[in-house]
């Protein structure tokens, strides 16, 4: 297993303002296309080390690395790795607000990231409103973590157990797209995997 794909801590850093739906033009029938699925799509970016650029590394302890992977527009994706664990950091405008997930969600278990991030985008400008990615852990957990990206909140809104749901990607997309229908309320703790 590539040590660059393991994390020091599973964190998702989110602190930024998203342009958003208010600037999308209304549809011809008078409804707001920004809130319909007709204008929603996915953009996939890689989380694999071969597609990312090394930002920093350390040989102290068990070793660690931080790699910058492709993001969307002004959004940046970073993969933290070390000690058999992987984490994702999403940055915008130089701002980062970590949401520490490793202890809460995985109980500190060894993990690995899936190969891709699925950015849910809308409107003619393809503005991101959510992103989700896969975590694989020992002893065999496989979950999709859905993160809302809104001006009001940036947080994990859903965790889907892919072992229980053969349609986990569809469920994650629906959960991600639901963040556009109203204000996102960030839970005080992470939602339990469903």
C-alpha positions as CSV (number, residue, x, y, z in Angstrom):
1,X,0.0,0.0,0.0
2,X,1.4,3.4,-1.0
3,X,2.3,5.3,2.2
4,X,1.4,8.6,0.5
5,X,-2.3,7.4,0.5
6,X,-2.4,7.1,4.3
7,X,-3.3,9.9,6.6
8,X,-2.1,11.5,9.8
9,X,-5.7,12.4,10.5
10,X,-8.8,12.2,8.5
11,X,-9.8,15.8,8.1
12,X,-11.9,17.7,5.7
13,X,-11.0,21.4,5.7
14,X,-13.7,23.6,4.5
15,X,-13.8,27.3,4.8
16,X,-14.9,29.3,1.8
17,X,-17.8,31.0,0.2
18,X,-19.3,29.5,-2.9
19,X,-20.6,31.7,-5.7
20,X,-24.0,29.9,-5.7
21,X,-27.4,29.6,-7.0
22,X,-28.6,33.2,-6.7
23,X,-26.7,34.2,-9.8
24,X,-28.1,31.4,-12.0
25,X,-30.8,32.7,-14.4
26,X,-34.4,31.6,-13.9
27,X,-35.7,29.0,-16.3
28,X,-38.2,29.8,-19.1
29,X,-41.1,28.3,-17.1
30,X,-40.5,30.6,-14.2
31,X,-38.9,28.1,-11.9
32,X,-35.3,28.4,-10.7
33,X,-33.2,26.0,-12.7
34,X,-30.5,26.2,-10.1
35,X,-32.7,24.1,-7.8
36,X,-33.6,21.5,-10.4
37,X,-31.6,18.4,-11.2
38,X,-31.6,19.3,-14.9
39,X,-28.6,21.6,-14.3
40,X,-26.8,19.3,-11.9
41,X,-23.8,17.2,-13.0
42,X,-20.7,15.4,-11.6
43,X,-17.1,16.3,-12.2
44,X,-14.6,13.7,-11.1
45,X,-11.1,14.5,-9.9
46,X,-8.4,12.0,-8.9
47,X,-7.1,11.4,-5.4
48,X,-4.4,9.0,-6.5
49,X,-0.8,10.0,-5.7
50,X,0.3,9.5,-9.3
51,X,-2.0,12.4,-10.3
52,X,-1.2,14.7,-7.4
53,X,1.8,17.0,-6.6
54,X,3.9,16.5,-3.4
55,X,3.6,19.7,-1.3
56,X,5.5,18.5,1.8
57,X,6.8,15.3,3.5
58,X,8.4,14.2,6.7
59,X,10.3,11.1,7.6
60,X,9.7,11.6,11.4
61,X,7.8,8.9,13.1
62,X,6.1,6.7,10.6
63,X,6.4,9.4,7.9
64,X,3.8,11.7,6.4
65,X,3.0,13.5,3.2
66,X,0.8,16.2,1.9
67,X,-0.2,16.2,-1.8
68,X,-2.2,18.7,-3.8
69,X,-4.7,17.1,-6.1
70,X,-6.9,18.6,-8.8
71,X,-9.8,20.6,-7.5
72,X,-12.6,22.5,-9.2
73,X,-12.2,26.2,-10.1
74,X,-10.8,27.9,-7.0
75,X,-11.2,24.8,-4.9
76,X,-8.2,22.8,-4.0
77,X,-8.0,19.2,-2.9
78,X,-5.2,18.0,-0.7
79,X,-4.5,14.4,0.5
80,X,-2.8,14.0,3.9
81,X,-1.2,10.7,4.5
82,X,0.9,8.8,7.1
83,X,0.7,6.1,9.7
84,X,-1.7,4.0,7.6
85,X,-4.4,6.6,7.4
86,X,-5.6,9.0,4.7
87,X,-7.4,12.3,4.9
88,X,-8.8,15.0,2.6
89,X,-8.5,18.7,3.0
90,X,-10.5,21.1,0.8
91,X,-9.2,24.6,0.5
92,X,-10.5,27.8,-1.0
93,X,-8.9,31.2,-1.0
94,X,-6.2,30.1,1.4
95,X,-8.7,29.3,4.1
96,X,-9.0,26.0,5.8
97,X,-11.3,24.8,8.6
98,X,-10.6,21.2,9.6
99,X,-13.4,18.9,10.5
100,X,-11.6,16.0,12.3
101,X,-13.3,12.8,11.2
102,X,-10.9,10.0,11.9
103,X,-11.6,9.5,15.6
104,X,-15.3,10.3,15.2
105,X,-16.1,8.2,12.1
106,X,-13.4,5.5,11.9
107,X,-12.3,5.2,15.5
108,X,-8.7,5.7,14.4
109,X,-8.8,2.7,12.1
110,X,-6.3,2.3,9.2
111,X,-7.9,3.5,6.1
112,X,-7.4,4.4,2.4
113,X,-9.1,6.8,0.1
114,X,-11.0,5.8,-3.0
115,X,-9.4,6.9,-6.3
116,X,-11.8,9.8,-7.1
117,X,-13.7,12.7,-5.7
118,X,-17.2,13.3,-7.1
119,X,-17.9,17.1,-7.2
120,X,-21.6,17.9,-7.7
121,X,-21.9,21.1,-9.7
122,X,-24.8,23.2,-11.0
123,X,-25.6,26.0,-13.4
124,X,-23.8,27.3,-16.4
125,X,-20.8,28.1,-14.3
126,X,-20.7,24.6,-12.9
127,X,-20.5,25.8,-9.4
128,X,-19.8,23.1,-6.8
129,X,-22.4,22.6,-4.1
130,X,-21.1,19.3,-2.6
131,X,-18.3,16.7,-3.0
132,X,-18.1,13.1,-1.9
133,X,-15.4,10.5,-1.7
134,X,-14.9,6.9,-0.6
135,X,-13.1,5.7,2.5
136,X,-12.0,2.1,2.8
137,X,-11.0,0.9,6.3
138,X,-9.8,-2.2,7.9
139,X,-11.7,-4.4,8.8
140,X,-13.5,-3.9,5.5
141,X,-15.7,-0.8,5.9
142,X,-16.5,1.0,2.7
143,X,-18.3,4.4,3.2
144,X,-19.0,7.4,1.0
145,X,-18.6,10.8,2.9
146,X,-20.8,13.6,1.5
147,X,-19.6,17.2,2.2
148,X,-21.9,20.2,1.6
149,X,-20.3,23.3,0.1
150,X,-22.5,26.3,0.7
151,X,-21.9,29.9,1.8
152,X,-23.6,29.2,5.1
153,X,-22.0,25.9,6.0
154,X,-19.3,23.5,4.9
155,X,-19.7,20.2,6.6
156,X,-20.2,16.4,6.4
157,X,-23.9,15.9,5.9
158,X,-24.1,12.2,5.2
159,X,-22.1,9.0,5.4
160,X,-23.4,6.0,3.3
161,X,-22.3,2.4,4.0
162,X,-21.6,1.1,0.5
163,X,-21.6,-2.5,1.8
164,X,-25.3,-2.1,2.7
165,X,-26.3,-0.1,-0.4
166,X,-25.4,-1.4,-3.9
167,X,-26.7,2.0,-5.1
168,X,-24.4,4.0,-2.7
169,X,-23.2,6.4,-5.4
170,X,-26.8,7.3,-6.4
171,X,-27.6,7.8,-2.7
172,X,-24.6,10.0,-2.2
173,X,-25.5,12.1,-5.3
174,X,-29.1,12.6,-4.0
175,X,-27.8,13.6,-0.6
176,X,-25.3,16.0,-2.1
177,X,-27.9,17.6,-4.3
178,X,-30.4,17.9,-1.4
179,X,-28.0,20.5,0.1
180,X,-29.2,22.9,-2.6
181,X,-32.9,22.8,-1.6
182,X,-32.4,25.0,1.6
183,X,-30.1,26.0,4.3
184,X,-27.6,23.3,5.4
185,X,-27.6,22.6,9.1
186,X,-24.3,21.1,10.1
187,X,-24.8,18.4,12.7
188,X,-23.0,18.8,16.0
189,X,-21.5,15.4,15.5
190,X,-21.0,13.3,12.4
191,X,-24.0,11.5,11.1
192,X,-24.0,7.8,11.7
193,X,-23.4,5.7,8.5
194,X,-26.7,4.6,7.0
